[in-house]
Amino acid sequence: MSVKSMDGKSVIRKTLPLIISLVLIIAIAILATVLSKEKVDPTITNPDESFVTIGDYSVTNGTVYRNLKVNYGLFELQNLIDRNLLKDYLSKVDDGAVQARINKAIYDNTSNKSMTDKQVELRMNSLTKEERELVEEAFRDSQYLIGLRTEQDIWNYYKLEEAKKLYALDKFKADIAEYEREQTEKQGKEVSYFTDLQIEDYFDDHYEPNIKALVVFFESETEALEAMKAALVQRNTLGTKWIKYDPERPDAKSGSDLDIEDFGEILEAFIKMYNQKHGYYDWSSRTPIKAGQYDLENYTIDDSVEANKYVKINYNYEDLSLTNASLASQIFKTLMVYEKLGEDEELTNEDFYSDDFHKAYTKKPSTDSNGRYYLAIKLAITSDIEIIDNVRDEIKAALPEKNLTDAKINEKILQLRRDAGLVIYDKFLERNYAGGDTEFKTTKKTKTHVVAEYKVGNEVIEVTADQLFEILALTYAPKEIAKIMNQEILVRDETYNKVYDVENGTILDKKEYEKFKELVLGYRNAFAQGYFAQMGFPPSYGWKNFMRDNFGVESQKDLIVPLALFNHTLDKYREASYTVEDVIEQMKKAVDEFFEAKIMNIVISVDYDNNSQPDKNIVGKIDLEQSNWTQAQKDLVPALVDTILEEKSKVITGNDHVSALKAVVEKYNNVSVNDPDYDTWKEFKEAGLRIEYEDYQELTNNKTAFVEEFLNETKKLWNIAKEEGLLGKMTNPIWAEEAFESSYGFHYIGISSASDYTYADPEEKLLLTDMEIEELKALIALYERELESKEDEDKPLTDEEKEEIEEKLTAEVRAAFTKYYTPAIQYLEEYNSSNSGRLDLELAKYRADKGITFANSDIAAYYLEVLAINKKTHDKAYNLDKE
């Protein structure tokens, strides 16, 4: 009754013919070689004892061990070995370094985890308390699922990672020292491992002195240029310096009377612009830099201005580079400090000069790394200026850690294990380990129960299969055991298995069983051709070893169970796990939740840190500890919306609301204090309110990336269009009654089009879910019958069925099925790797109904907690946690 997802059976059916055609010609010759190389791996001492009993069947320790070893064995074996080899380094690990690693794991949301520690800290501080709690909860859940169930477990894991780094760093430093000693001796002169260029680059990035500067940010270049005029300055004709701006002679660009003779005049202009543009930093006075806090004769601003948390004049190069590399380069490396010299004073540093003062500020608006326009003036160097030769040794001492890559760390840890004489007796683990260490020496020796051995000092340490199993079972079994139990109970349930009795070895459906045998033959031939080599199972691994270690079976006959019968019974369970009524219910839900519209969105925000991103807003309240929004700013939003709409009405041409809104936003961003229209926007501009225009060609209820408030408001407008009979035929926009809040600030939205439902009969406006229930059931059965015929060549359509399909499954009906039926089936049949699909949850109930008894009570408790996390993940994915 369904559209099948690409589960194991579907993949096999689609790829098997190709595999068989490729391998049959030479398979027989290869198999003779493959089958001669089979070996026995170390085993646990109690493989036949029960790990978990479900109903009348026991899943053995051996079954669980083989499964977990293949998936996680090498990782845990390496960690176990490394903890012993790095005991001394574990004792040296700094707690702060471990916490930094944990913070990075939690808060670094870049795809390649590329944030620095300072960037991680910045992101942490940008989140509200509630947001941090959600992020941390998601992290803890993810760690729980991989066996790190307590804070101490998490701490120990990241502590080991830091110990590896410390060890590798020591070895890297030793390599550097040896290289320098050898090369110095060979060349007869002192040789450094690091080049002068590397040293200079490090110096430039880390020894830039702190500075004092004033930066004024703007929404546009036009706004910045107009702000300069309001401060009575402008660029000269050549653009090399500022000159005075005379409102009476706006076109005058030259003349000695326009020259600025004193640097204090430049600073004064900057302070005027800053107070005008950023006056909202001090809401009561609108003057964040006050008289008495600056000295125009000595060209300085007092540090007391930074008592206001939004005012920034003291800068550190490394800190600023993290968030705004372009601005950092400009104010630290391009601009120079002006210092008026006395009669007998001489210039002592290249950053100071006396010939002119026009190198201390930007002559025209520049754009920073965030796309924001700014003007900047550099006032002073506030820390000692280092000379590179004085810190060269210090830099050389720091460069090893800076150049210590993950690859270098791994290289040193691999060498550490080789030096410890690591031998791995488990062939699967050995082969996989050797794949990551080309210098590792494999062994032909075998051990009955010892997986690996190595030396710590003169002591030989053995890792037994029992030790490894204990770690694997406690760590991963609570998550992985579900899949194992699913297989074992489904293939033994005669409700779903009518093909092969696994207990008695009886074939119940010969035709279907023959198909299973073909699948096994295809896998065997594919194995011989090396199709599984990348999984750690090359042909030389041996077919029997492959069956045992990858599937947990000893014979080709038994391989039918995990390879084919399980997927078959899972399909049968999937089909039985819901009814046609469930499908219809999900289809109705899709119809009820549906909306699709083209959106016009005015975003109203504040941006105190000037990073071109809306500052966080706490919806429905003021919280100045976690948000910069004030009540006064929020109170201005309705009037701002009214003004935007009024101005739009003045510039709109025809029905082009988008162009009109863009024009209004552009005007708002360009207008400055001298503009005739400034009074229209003055109150909002001086309150620090920003506006942006965004449009979305198609916003639907499935766009989960959008905040909930935005989707809800869009749905309201779509419903209005529906009630007024405008779906699919809007000519005029429908606007929201008022702006609404989200974490980004405020939105005022309208929809310019609203898509209609996908009807089974467009002329009659008939939805599938509007049909009589029996009629819809019959149509679903017909649709599924066609799907079945396409999936199974043994179940072709009859002529009568073909005729009925042609008559009833019109193009419109098929489109409606794609729109509403397919998502319903995808939801009902979801079975995923994280055990959080609907089918996974149903299987959890199925297992529980059979009765589950774990041999280990701790694992039993962990298993229940994993199920709870899976349920929470599922509910969150489908917004069921809000119902």
C-alpha positions in Angstrom: 0.0 0.0 0.0 2.8 2.5 -0.5 5.5 4.4 -2.3 8.7 2.6 -1.1 11.6 4.5 0.2 15.1 3.3 -0.9 15.6 0.8 1.8 17.9 -2.2 1.5 15.6 -4.2 -0.7 15.0 -1.4 -3.1 18.7 -0.7 -3.5 19.4 -4.4 -4.1 16.6 -4.7 -6.7 17.8 -1.7 -8.6 21.5 -2.6 -8.6 21.7 -6.4 -8.5 21.2 -6.9 -12.3 24.2 -4.7 -13.0 26.3 -6.3 -10.3 25.6 -9.8 -11.6 26.3 -8.9 -15.2 29.6 -7.4 -14.2 30.9 -10.2 -12.1 29.6 -13.5 -13.4 32.2 -13.9 -16.1 35.2 -14.1 -13.8 33.5 -14.8 -10.4 34.2 -18.6 -10.4 38.0 -18.1 -10.9 38.2 -15.4 -8.2 36.1 -17.4 -5.7 38.6 -20.2 -5.5 41.2 -17.7 -4.3 38.9 -15.9 -1.9 37.6 -19.0 -0.2 41.1 -20.2 0.5 42.0 -17.3 2.7 39.5 -17.6 5.5 40.7 -17.2 9.1 39.1 -17.1 12.5 39.1 -13.9 14.6 39.4 -13.7 18.3 36.1 -14.2 20.1 34.5 -13.3 23.4 34.4 -16.1 26.0 30.6 -16.2 26.3 29.3 -15.7 22.8 26.3 -17.9 23.3 25.0 -16.3 26.4 22.0 -14.0 26.1 22.5 -10.3 25.8 18.8 -9.5 25.6 15.8 -11.7 25.5 12.8 -10.5 23.4 9.8 -12.7 23.7 11.0 -16.3 23.4 14.1 -15.4 21.5 17.5 -14.5 22.8 20.0 -12.2 21.0 23.4 -13.6 22.0 26.5 -11.8 23.1 28.2 -13.0 20.0 25.7 -11.5 17.7 25.9 -8.1 19.4 29.7 -8.2 19.6 30.1 -8.9 15.9 27.7 -6.1 15.0 29.3 -3.5 17.3 32.8 -4.5 16.5 32.3 -3.9 12.8 30.8 -0.5 13.3 32.7 0.9 16.3 35.4 -1.6 17.3 38.4 0.1 15.8 37.5 3.5 17.3 37.1 2.2 20.8 40.2 0.0 20.5 42.3 3.0 19.6 40.9 5.0 22.4 41.6 2.3 24.9 45.2 2.0 23.8 45.7 5.7 23.6 44.5 6.2 27.2 47.2 3.9 28.4 49.9 5.2 26.2 49.1 8.8 27.1 48.7 8.5 30.8 51.5 11.0 31.5 50.0 13.5 29.1 46.5 13.1 30.4 47.8 14.3 33.8 49.2 17.5 32.1 46.0 18.5 30.3 44.6 21.9 31.4 41.0 22.0 32.4 40.5 25.2 30.4 41.6 23.5 27.2 39.2 20.7 27.7 36.3 23.1 28.4 37.3 25.0 25.2 37.0 21.8 23.2 33.6 21.0 24.7 32.4 24.6 24.0 33.6 24.2 20.4 31.8 20.9 20.0 28.6 22.5 21.3 28.6 26.0 19.7 30.7 25.8 16.5 28.0 25.6 13.9 30.3 25.8 10.9 30.3 22.7 8.6 34.0 22.0 9.2 34.1 23.1 12.8 36.5 26.0 11.8 35.7 28.5 14.6 38.5 29.7 16.8 38.0 29.6 20.6 37.2 33.3 20.6 34.7 33.0 17.8 33.0 30.2 19.8 32.9 32.5 22.8 31.3 35.2 20.7 28.6 32.9 19.4 27.9 31.7 23.0 27.5 35.2 24.1 25.2 36.0 21.2 22.6 33.4 22.3 20.0 34.0 24.9 19.9 31.8 28.0 17.0 29.8 26.5 18.8 29.3 23.2 22.0 28.1 24.9 19.9 25.6 26.9 18.4 24.2 23.7 21.7 24.0 22.0 23.3 22.3 25.0 20.3 19.9 25.4 20.7 18.8 21.7 24.4 18.3 22.3 23.9 16.2 25.4 21.3 14.1 23.6 23.7 13.5 20.7 26.5 12.5 23.0 24.2 10.2 25.0 23.4 8.3 21.8 27.1 7.7 21.2 27.7 6.5 24.7 28.9 9.7 26.4 26.1 9.7 29.0 27.4 11.8 31.8 29.3 15.1 32.0 32.4 13.1 33.1 32.1 10.8 30.0 32.1 13.9 27.8 34.9 15.4 29.7 37.1 12.3 29.5 36.6 12.0 25.7 37.7 15.6 25.0 40.5 15.3 27.6 42.0 12.5 25.6 41.8 14.6 22.4 43.7 17.3 24.2 46.3 14.8 25.5 46.9 13.6 21.9 47.5 17.2 20.9 50.0 17.8 23.7 51.9 14.6 22.9 52.0 15.4 19.2 53.1 19.0 19.9 56.1 17.7 21.9 57.1 15.3 19.2 56.7 18.0 16.5 58.9 20.3 18.5 61.5 17.6 18.8 61.4 17.1 15.0 61.9 20.8 14.5 64.9 20.9 16.9 66.4 17.8 15.2 65.9 19.4 11.7 67.5 22.7 12.8 70.4 20.9 14.4 71.1 18.7 11.4 70.7 21.6 8.9 72.8 24.0 10.9 75.5 21.4 11.1 75.2 20.6 7.4 75.1 24.2 6.1 77.5 25.7 8.6 75.1 28.4 9.6 72.1 28.7 11.8 69.0 27.3 10.1 65.4 27.8 11.2 62.6 25.3 10.5 60.2 28.2 10.0 60.9 30.7 7.2 61.2 34.5 7.7 57.9 34.9 5.9 56.1 32.6 8.3 57.6 34.5 11.2 56.7 37.9 9.7 53.1 36.7 9.0 52.7 35.6 12.6 54.2 38.9 13.8 51.7 40.8 11.7 48.8 38.8 13.0 49.7 38.7 16.7 51.8 41.7 17.6 49.8 44.5 16.2 49.6 47.1 19.0 46.3 48.0 20.4 44.8 51.3 19.1 42.2 53.9 19.8 39.9 54.7 16.9 36.4 55.9 16.2 34.3 54.1 13.6 31.0 55.5 12.3 28.7 52.9 10.5 26.2 53.7 7.8 23.5 52.0 5.8 24.7 53.2 2.5 27.4 55.2 0.8 25.0 58.0 0.1 24.0 58.2 3.8 27.7 58.5 4.7 28.5 61.2 2.2 25.5 63.2 3.3 26.5 62.7 6.9 29.9 64.2 6.1 28.2 67.3 4.7 26.0 67.6 7.7 29.3 67.7 9.7 30.6 70.3 7.3 33.3 68.2 5.7 33.7 66.7 2.2 36.3 65.1 0.0 38.4 67.4 -2.2 38.3 67.0 -5.9 41.2 64.5 -6.0 39.8 62.5 -3.0 43.1 62.8 -1.1 41.8 64.6 1.9 38.8 66.2 3.6 38.0 69.9 3.2 35.3 72.1 4.6 31.8 71.9 3.2 30.0 75.2 2.8 26.2 74.8 2.5 26.1 78.1 0.8 28.5 76.9 -1.9 27.7 73.2 -2.2 29.6 72.7 -5.4 32.8 74.3 -4.1 35.6 71.7 -4.0 38.8 73.7 -3.8 40.2 76.9 -2.4 42.4 77.8 0.5 39.4 78.9 2.5 38.2 75.3 2.5 41.4 73.8 3.7 41.3 72.1 7.1 44.3 73.3 9.1 44.0 71.4 12.3 43.4 67.7 12.9 41.0 68.6 15.7 38.5 69.7 13.0 38.6 66.3 11.5 38.0 64.6 14.9 35.2 67.0 15.6 33.5 66.1 12.4 33.8 62.4 13.3 32.3 63.0 16.7 29.4 64.9 15.2 28.7 62.1 12.8 29.0 59.5 15.5 26.6 61.2 17.8 24.2 61.8 14.9 24.3 58.2 13.6 24.7 56.3 16.9 22.9 58.7 19.3 20.5 55.8 20.2 23.5 54.2 22.1 22.6 56.8 24.8 18.8 56.9 24.7 18.3 59.7 27.2 20.8 62.2 25.8 21.2 61.0 22.3 24.9 62.0 22.7 27.1 58.9 23.5 30.3 61.0 23.2 29.7 64.0 25.4 31.5 67.3 25.8 34.3 66.8 28.3 34.9 63.3 27.0 37.1 64.4 24.1 39.9 66.8 23.6 40.2 68.4 20.2 43.5 70.1 20.9 45.2 66.8 21.8 43.1 64.7 19.4 41.8 62.2 21.8 38.7 60.7 23.3 38.6 59.6 26.9 38.1 55.9 27.7 35.2 56.9 29.9 32.9 56.8 26.8 33.2 53.0 27.0 31.2 53.0 30.2 28.4 52.8 27.7 28.6 49.2 26.6 27.7 50.0 23.0 30.5 52.6 22.5 33.8 51.2 21.2 37.0 53.1 20.8 39.7 50.7 22.0 40.5 47.9 19.6 42.6 44.8 19.6 43.7 43.5 16.2 43.2 39.8 16.8 39.7 40.3 18.3 38.5 42.6 15.6 39.9 40.3 12.9 37.6 37.5 14.1 34.5 39.4 13.2 35.6 42.1 10.7 38.9 41.4 9.0 38.5 44.2 6.5 37.9 46.8 9.1 40.8 45.5 11.2 43.1 45.7 8.2 42.0 49.3 7.5 42.3 50.8 10.9 45.3 48.9 12.1 47.5 48.6 9.0 46.3 51.3 6.6 45.5 54.3 8.7 48.3 56.0 10.6 48.3 57.9 13.8 48.7 61.7 13.6 50.7 63.3 16.4 51.6 67.0 16.4 55.3 67.4 17.0 56.9 70.0 19.1 59.7 72.2 17.8 62.5 69.9 18.9 60.7 66.6 18.6 61.6 64.0 15.9 59.6 61.2 14.3 60.5 57.9 15.9 58.1 55.4 14.4 56.6 54.8 11.0 53.1 54.8 12.4 53.5 58.5 13.4 54.1 61.3 11.0 54.0 65.1 11.0 53.9 66.1 7.3 50.1 65.9 7.2 47.3 64.3 9.1 45.2 62.9 6.2 46.5 59.4 6.6 44.8 59.0 9.9 41.2 58.7 8.5 39.3 57.2 5.6 38.7 59.8 2.9 35.6 58.1 1.6 33.1 55.5 2.9 34.5 52.0 2.8 32.7 48.7 3.1 33.7 46.2 5.8 33.6 42.4 5.9 29.9 42.5 6.7 29.0 44.8 3.8 28.4 47.7 6.1 29.7 51.2 5.1 31.9 53.1 7.5 34.2 56.1 8.1 37.0 55.7 10.5 39.7 57.8 12.2 42.7 56.4 14.0 43.6 58.4 17.2 46.4 56.6 19.1 48.4 53.5 19.7 47.7 52.4 23.2 50.1 49.5 23.8 53.8 48.9 23.4 55.0 48.6 19.8 57.0 45.5 19.4 60.0 45.1 17.1 60.1 41.8 15.3 63.7 41.0 16.2 62.9 41.4 19.8 60.2 38.7 19.7 61.5 36.4 17.0 62.3 33.6 19.5 58.9 34.0 21.1 57.3 33.7 17.7 59.3 30.6 16.8 58.2 29.1 20.1 54.6 29.7 19.2 54.7 28.6 15.6 54.8 24.8 16.2 51.3 24.8 17.8 50.0 27.1 15.1 51.2 24.6 12.5 50.1 21.5 14.3 47.4 20.1 12.0 45.0 17.3 12.7 47.0 15.2 10.2 50.2 15.9 12.0 48.6 14.9 15.3 47.3 11.6 13.8 50.8 10.9 12.3 52.4 11.2 15.7 49.8 9.1 17.4 50.2 6.4 14.8 53.9 6.4 15.4 53.3 6.2 19.2 51.3 3.0 18.7 53.9 1.6 16.3 56.6 2.4 18.9 54.5 0.5 21.5 54.7 -2.6 19.3 51.0 -2.6 18.5 49.8 -6.0 17.1 46.1 -6.5 16.1 45.0 -10.1 15.9 41.4 -9.4 14.8 41.7 -9.5 11.0 38.8 -7.1 10.4 40.1 -4.5 12.8 43.7 -5.1 11.6 42.8 -4.5 8.0 40.8 -1.4 8.8 43.6 0.0 11.0 46.2 -0.7 8.3 44.1 1.3 5.9 44.8 4.4 8.0 48.5 3.6 8.7 50.5 2.4 5.7 53.5 1.7 7.9 51.7 -0.6 10.3 52.9 -4.2 10.1 50.2 -6.9 10.0 50.7 -10.3 11.6 49.9 -13.8 10.6 49.7 -14.9 14.2 46.3 -15.7 15.7 44.9 -15.5 19.3 41.7 -17.1 20.6 40.5 -14.2 22.7 43.1 -11.4 22.5 42.2 -8.7 20.0 45.4 -6.7 20.3 48.5 -6.2 22.4 51.0 -3.4 22.9 53.7 -2.4 25.4 53.7 0.3 28.0 57.3 0.4 29.1 58.3 -3.2 29.4 54.8 -4.4 30.2 52.8 -6.2 27.5 49.2 -5.1 27.6 46.6 -7.4 26.1 43.2 -6.2 25.0 40.8 -9.1 25.0 37.6 -9.4 23.1 35.8 -9.5 26.4 37.3 -6.1 27.4 36.4 -4.6 24.0 32.9 -6.1 24.1 32.3 -4.6 27.6 33.1 -1.1 26.3 31.2 -1.5 23.1 28.1 -2.9 24.8 27.8 -0.2 27.4 28.6 2.5 24.9 26.7 1.6 21.7 24.4 -1.3 22.4 21.5 0.8 23.8 21.3 2.6 20.4 22.3 -0.2 18.0 20.4 -3.1 19.7 17.1 -1.9 18.2 18.1 -2.9 14.7 19.4 -6.3 15.8 16.2 -7.0 17.8 14.0 -5.9 14.9 15.6 -8.4 12.6 15.5 -11.3 15.0 11.8 -10.9 16.0 10.5 -10.0 12.5 12.0 -13.0 10.8 10.4 -15.2 13.5 7.0 -13.6 13.3 4.8 -15.7 11.0 2.5 -12.7 10.5 5.3 -11.1 8.4 7.4 -14.1 7.3 5.6 -16.6 5.1 8.7 -17.5 3.1 11.2 -19.3 5.3 11.0 -20.8 8.8 14.3 -19.8 10.3 13.9 -22.0 13.3 13.3 -25.2 11.4 15.0 -24.3 8.1 11.7 -24.9 6.2 11.0 -23.2 2.9 7.4 -21.9 2.9 7.4 -20.0 -0.4 9.7 -21.6 -2.9 9.3 -18.9 -5.5 10.2 -16.0 -3.2 12.9 -18.1 -1.5 14.6 -18.5 -4.9 14.7 -14.7 -5.3 16.5 -14.5 -1.9 19.1 -17.1 -3.1 19.7 -14.9 -6.2 20.4 -12.0 -4.0 22.9 -14.0 -2.0 24.6 -15.1 -5.1 24.8 -11.6 -6.3 26.4 -10.5 -3.1 28.9 -13.3 -3.2 30.0 -12.4 -6.7 30.1 -8.7 -5.8 32.3 -9.5 -2.8 34.6 -11.5 -5.1 34.9 -8.4 -7.3 35.9 -6.1 -4.4 32.6 -4.2 -4.1 33.0 -4.1 -0.3 36.7 -3.3 -0.1 36.0 0.2 1.0 34.0 -1.1 3.9 37.0 -3.0 5.1 36.1 -6.3 3.3 38.4 -6.9 0.3 38.2 -10.2 -1.5 41.2 -11.4 0.4 39.3 -11.1 3.6 37.5 -14.3 2.8 33.8 -14.9 2.0 33.1 -16.8 5.2 34.8 -14.2 7.3 32.8 -11.5 5.5 29.5 -13.4 6.2 30.5 -13.8 9.8 31.8 -10.3 10.5 29.4 -8.3 8.5 26.2 -10.3 8.9 26.9 -12.6 11.8 26.2 -15.8 10.0 28.4 -18.9 9.3 26.8 -20.2 6.1 25.5 -18.9 2.8 22.1 -20.4 3.6 22.0 -18.4 6.8 22.9 -15.2 4.9 19.5 -15.2 3.4 18.1 -14.0 6.8 19.9 -10.7 7.2 20.4 -10.0 3.5 16.9 -10.7 2.2 14.4 -12.1 4.7 14.8 -9.2 7.1 14.1 -6.6 4.5 11.2 -8.7 3.2 9.6 -8.9 6.7 10.3 -5.3 7.4 8.4 -4.4 4.2 5.5 -6.5 5.4 5.6 -4.9 8.9 5.8 -1.5 7.3 2.7 -2.2 5.2 0.8 -3.5 8.2 1.9 -0.6 10.5 -0.7 1.7 9.1 -4.1 1.6 7.5 -5.6 3.4 4.6 -7.4 5.5 7.2 -4.0 6.5 8.6 -3.0 7.6 5.1 -6.1 9.6 4.6 -5.7 11.2 8.0 -2.1 12.3 7.1 -3.4 13.6 3.7 -6.1 15.6 5.5 -3.4 17.0 7.8 -1.3 18.0 4.8 -4.4 19.8 3.3 -5.2 21.5 6.6 -1.6 22.7 7.1 -1.0 23.7 3.5 -0.3 27.2 2.3 1.9 28.6 -0.4 2.4 32.2 -1.1 4.8 34.8 -2.5 5.9 37.1 0.3 6.9 40.7 0.6 8.7 41.2 3.9 9.8 44.4 5.6 12.3 43.5 8.4 12.6 46.1 11.2 15.7 45.5 13.4 18.4 47.0 15.5 22.1 46.4 15.0 24.1 47.8 17.9 27.2 45.8 17.0 27.1 46.9 13.4 27.6 43.4 11.9 24.8 43.7 9.4 22.8 41.1 11.3 19.7 41.8 13.3 20.3 41.9 17.0 18.5 39.3 19.0 14.9 40.2 20.0 13.0 38.6 22.9 9.5 38.2 21.6 6.9 39.9 23.8 9.2 41.4 26.4 12.2 43.6 27.1 15.3 41.9 28.5 18.3 44.2 28.3 20.6 41.5 29.6 20.0 39.3 26.5 18.7 41.8 23.9 19.4 45.3 22.8 15.8 46.2 22.0 14.3 48.9 24.2 10.6 49.4 24.9 10.8 52.8 23.3 12.1 51.3 20.1 9.4 48.7 20.0 6.8 51.4 20.6 8.0 53.2 17.4 7.4 50.2 15.1 3.7 50.7 14.4 4.4 54.4 13.4 7.4 53.3 11.2 5.2 50.7 9.4 2.5 53.4 8.8 5.2 55.8 7.4 6.6 53.1 5.1 3.1 52.4 3.7 2.4 56.1 3.3 5.7 56.6 1.5 5.0 53.6 -0.7 1.7 55.0 -1.8 3.6 58.1 -3.1 6.0 56.2 -5.3 4.1 53.2 -6.5 3.6 52.8 -10.2 0.6 50.7 -11.1 0.5 47.6 -9.0 4.3 47.2 -8.6 4.5 47.1 -4.8 7.9 45.4 -4.7 9.6 48.2 -6.6 7.9 50.7 -4.4 8.9 49.0 -1.2 12.5 48.7 -2.4 12.5 52.4 -3.3 11.2 53.3 0.2 13.8 51.2 1.9 16.6 52.7 -0.3 15.4 56.2 0.6 15.4 55.3 4.3 18.9 54.0 4.1 20.2 57.0 2.1 18.5 59.8 3.9 20.7 62.0 6.2 20.2 64.9 8.4 20.4 67.6 5.7 17.9 65.8 3.4 14.6 67.6 3.0 12.8 64.3 3.8 14.8 63.7 6.9 12.0 64.8 9.2 9.8 62.0 7.8 12.2 59.4 9.1 14.1 61.3 11.8 12.4 59.7 14.8 13.1 56.2 13.5 16.6 56.8 12.2 17.7 58.4 15.5 16.2 55.5 17.4 18.5 53.1 15.5 15.8 51.3 13.7 16.9 49.6 10.5 14.7 48.4 7.7 15.4 45.8 5.0 13.2 44.4 2.2 13.1 40.7 1.5 10.9 38.7 -0.8 10.3 35.0 -1.2 9.1 33.5 -4.4 7.5 30.6 -2.7 7.0 30.2 1.0 5.2 27.0 2.1 4.3 25.3 5.3 7.3 22.9 4.6 9.9 25.7 4.9 11.1 24.7 8.3 14.1 27.1 8.1 11.8 30.0 8.8 10.9 31.1 12.3 7.5 29.8 13.6 6.0 33.3 13.9 6.8 34.0 10.2 5.1 30.9 9.0 2.0 31.5 11.2 1.5 35.0 9.9 1.9 33.9 6.3 -0.7 31.2 6.9 -3.1 33.8 8.3 -2.8 35.9 5.1 -3.1 32.8 2.9 -6.3 31.9 4.8 -7.7 35.4 4.0 -7.0 34.8 0.3 -8.8 31.5 0.6 -11.8 32.9 2.4 -12.1 35.7 -0.3 -11.8 33.2 -3.1 -8.5 34.6 -4.3 -6.3 31.5 -4.3 -4.5 31.3 -7.6 -5.9 34.6 -8.9 -4.8 37.5 -6.7 -4.4 40.8 -8.4 -3.7 43.0 -5.3 -1.6 42.2 -2.3 -3.1 41.2 1.1 -1.2 42.9 3.9 -0.9 42.0 7.6 -2.9 44.2 10.0 0.3 45.0 11.9 3.9 44.1 12.3 4.7 41.0 14.3 7.7 40.1 16.4 10.3 37.3 15.9 13.8 36.7 17.2 15.0 38.9 14.3 13.0 42.0 15.4 9.7 42.9 13.6 8.2 41.9 10.3 5.6 43.6 8.3 4.5 41.3 5.5 2.2 41.0 2.6 1.4 38.3 0.1 1.3 39.1 -3.6 0.1 35.7 -4.7 -1.4 32.7 -2.9 -1.3 29.3 -4.6 -4.3 27.1 -4.7 -4.6 23.5 -3.6 -3.7 20.7 -6.0 -7.1 19.4 -7.0 -8.0 16.0 -8.2 -10.7 17.8 -10.3 -9.7 21.4 -10.8 -13.0 22.4 -12.4 -15.0 21.2 -9.5 -12.4 22.3 -7.0 -12.4 18.7 -5.7 -9.6 17.6 -3.4 -8.7 14.0 -2.9 -9.8 14.3 0.7 -13.2 15.8 -0.4 -14.1 12.5 -2.0 -16.4 10.0 -0.3 -14.3 7.8 1.9 -14.9 4.6 0.0 -14.2 6.3 -3.3 -10.9 7.6 -2.0 -9.9 4.2 -0.6 -10.6 2.6 -4.0 -8.6 5.3 -5.7 -5.7 4.8 -3.3 -5.8 1.0 -3.9 -5.7 1.6 -7.6 -2.7 4.0 -7.3 -0.9 1.5 -5.1 -1.6 -1.4 -7.4 0.1 0.5 -10.2 3.1 1.1 -7.9 3.2 -2.5 -7.0 3.3 -3.6 -10.6 6.3 -1.3 -11.2 8.2 -2.6 -8.2 7.5 -6.3 -8.7 7.7 -7.7 -12.3 5.9 -10.8 -11.1 2.7 -8.8 -10.4 1.9 -7.1 -13.8 -1.3 -5.2 -14.4 -4.2 -6.9 -16.0 -5.8 -5.3 -19.1 -8.8 -4.4 -16.9 -6.6 -2.7 -14.4 -4.8 -0.8 -17.1 -8.1 0.4 -18.4 -9.3 1.5 -15.0 -6.0 3.3 -14.3 -6.1 5.2 -17.6 -9.7 6.3 -16.8 -9.3 7.3 -13.2 -5.7 8.2 -12.6 -5.7 11.4 -14.7 -2.8 13.8 -14.8 -4.6 16.0 -12.2 -5.2 13.0 -9.9 -1.6 11.9 -10.1 -0.5 15.5 -9.3 -2.8 15.4 -6.3 -1.3 12.1 -5.1 2.2 13.5 -5.5 1.2 16.5 -3.4 -0.7 14.8 -0.6 -0.4 11.1 -0.7 3.4 10.8 -1.2 4.3 12.9 1.9 1.8 11.0 3.9 3.5 7.7 3.0 6.9 9.1 3.6 6.0 10.1 7.1 4.2 6.8 7.9 7.1 4.7 6.6 10.1 6.6 7.8 12.7 4.3 9.1 16.1 6.0 9.6 19.6 5.5 10.9 18.9 7.6 14.0 15.9 5.3 15.0 13.6 8.4 15.1 11.3 7.7 12.2 7.6 6.9 12.8 8.3 3.3 11.8 11.2 3.2 14.3 8.8 4.3 17.0 6.2 1.7 16.0 8.9 -1.0 16.1 9.9 0.1 19.6 6.3 -0.6 20.7 6.3 -3.9 18.8 9.5 -4.9 20.6 8.1 -3.8 24.0 4.9 -5.9 23.4 7.1 -8.9 22.9 8.7 -8.4 26.3 12.4 -7.3 26.6 14.8 -8.5 29.3 18.4 -7.3 29.2 21.1 -9.3 31.0 22.6 -6.0 32.1 20.4 -3.6 34.0 22.5 -0.6 33.2 22.1 -1.3 29.5 18.3 -1.7 30.0 18.1 1.8 31.6 20.3 3.3 28.8 18.1 1.6 26.2 14.9 3.3 27.6 16.6 6.7 27.7 17.7 6.2 24.0 14.1 5.5 23.1 13.0 8.7 24.9 15.6 10.7 22.9 14.4 9.1 19.7 10.8 10.0 20.4 11.8 13.6 21.3 13.8 13.9 18.0 10.8 12.6 16.0 8.4 14.9 17.7 10.6 17.9 17.2 11.1 17.1 13.5 7.4 17.1 12.9 6.5 19.9 15.3 4.6 17.4 17.4 6.3 18.7 20.5 4.2 21.8 20.2 0.9 20.0 20.0 
